[in-house]
Amino acid sequence: MVRMGFAMILERADDIEVVAQCRDGVEALEAIRRERPDVALLDIRMPRLDGLAVNRQVAGQTRVVIVTTFDHDDYVDTALADGAVGFLLKDSGPDLLVSAIRAAASGDALISPELTVRLLQRTRAAGSAAPAVPGVADLSERELDVARLVARGRTNSEVAAELFISLGTVKTHLGSIQTKLGVRNRVEIAARMWESGQV
């Protein structure tokens, strides 16, 4: 019922098409390989193969957003470390669900607000023991400005407005930042900034 409800919410959005619904992780893995969707929405606990295992196997093929009732820090950390670009709780609401799909499709990341603070606190705590984060010293001043704003949760448009630069320039800087830091998405940029004490 939850899966069907999510599908109904997503199908109401003009720019989203639901190409498959799956009863378990094995079906999800097969559907992702067959349909090659831009974004896969996975639960943590699914029969036969859980969402974390599916996420690991499809990383790099499709962008994964985890939606679950389980907000355990280990799940969040594992999912993001294995390539997921979003992590939502099932009670986050339809607007956040649609926003997470759109963010993932455009190369951004979205995490439920109640999980974000804990994630950043854990990252900062880890950073206190190891402040030298690889790649941060290689960032230019402007790239640091962009990365700091990303770490504070700003969208590309908000970064452009605050720094008085074009949206295209923001995207160019983000690409360079990801390369220098060796990360895949905004969440990992934010984590590196918090870990290094830049935020």
Secondary structure, 3 states (H helix, E strand, C coil): CHHHHHHHHHHCCCCCCCCCCCCCHHHHHHHHHHHCCCEEEECCCCCCCCHHHHHHHHCCCCEEEEEECCCCHHHHHHHHHCCCCEEEEHHHCHHHHHHHHHHHHCCCCEECHHHHHHHHHHHHHHHHHCCCCCCHHHCCHHHHHHHHHHHCCCCHHHHHHHHCCCHHHHHHHHHHHHHHHCCCCHHHHHHHHHHHCCC
